[in-house]
């Protein structure tokens, strides 16, 4: 009975235990709400930690060298438990609710310009590009609107859409819950190609999509695989292993890439859960370096540095050329933090209690903090010199940090 209660009440249990994301079994049609104990549960006590080893670190007071300022706030509708994100165009912000409403906001004021009902339960999005605003449903429907809210086309992929659709060079790339990636014609939604691969028996359910760089889509997969795909025809350009499954049980052997790879003109990097972070030559996939770090959150690659959040709640900065550590902040232990976001002289991270933390880009020390209206699961999005932050309580904030 105790085991069944874990399956039936996973998200409540996750608040009390040191647990990871839900797992998908087999083909993806049956979702088992099984949780994986994070490898960091028995970690040494970090700075600011207090109490039971499974409890999140308590926030400490500090003398702030900076402050967050809210420029505008908007409420747009229930997310329905999904990890939905807003998207930006030149003069607008588009947000989507779990029940299917798509809203356009004025980028300067946050005021609503229009709101439409898609008639679908939305599980993935929003994405934008080439004049389109893209959302995906829990039934595998992909809906493309123009920037004035007119429906351009609807297409169908193999299963629920959990990630943000991406568009580049006339191709819309949609990753579905069964691990497949579909390339759709941006003009009419017709399928151009599909990439699929076999998966292990148990995989981490994630919202990972694809990262596009110079005509190539990079995607991480269960089992620690990283693949480079030509977005025009779906051809695999190269494939490599970021990490190898280890352990005696299927749970111990989970080593999935659950976040988007990051790339610049020289290299592409990916990180796996219960695995490692590794970087590769972007043209050929030749290995450059790797380190044993576990994360299910993600990273940012900016100039000479790689910024990441690990599975324990540490924020780490690495030299992108060799993986050496620049600094580490472990004061957010077990606070279920987001991937980092870099703006000006700061590294910004959100947590499950709705706090937005600003760290010094130089040494990782606390610089600013603000409490928003709900848990922050998605990393902030850049907007000029500011940042757009969405909470799971459906609050949307435009902030700056100075």
QUIDA-V462512 format. One record per helix or strand of 2 or more residues. SS is the DSSP state (alpha for helix, beta for strand). FROM is the first residue (numbers start at 1). LEN is the number of residues. Records with the same first field share a line. If there is no record, write none. Layout:
SS->FROM-LEN  FROM-LEN
//
This chain:
alpha->2-7  10-7  39-4  222-3
beta->23-3  30-3  68-8  87-2  92-5  101-6  112-6  122-8  132-6  141-6  151-6  166-3  171-6  181-5  191-5  202-3  211-3  216-6  225-6  236-6  262-2  267-5  277-5  287-5  298-5  305-5  315-5  325-5  341-3  346-5  355-6  366-6  381-3  386-5  395-7
//
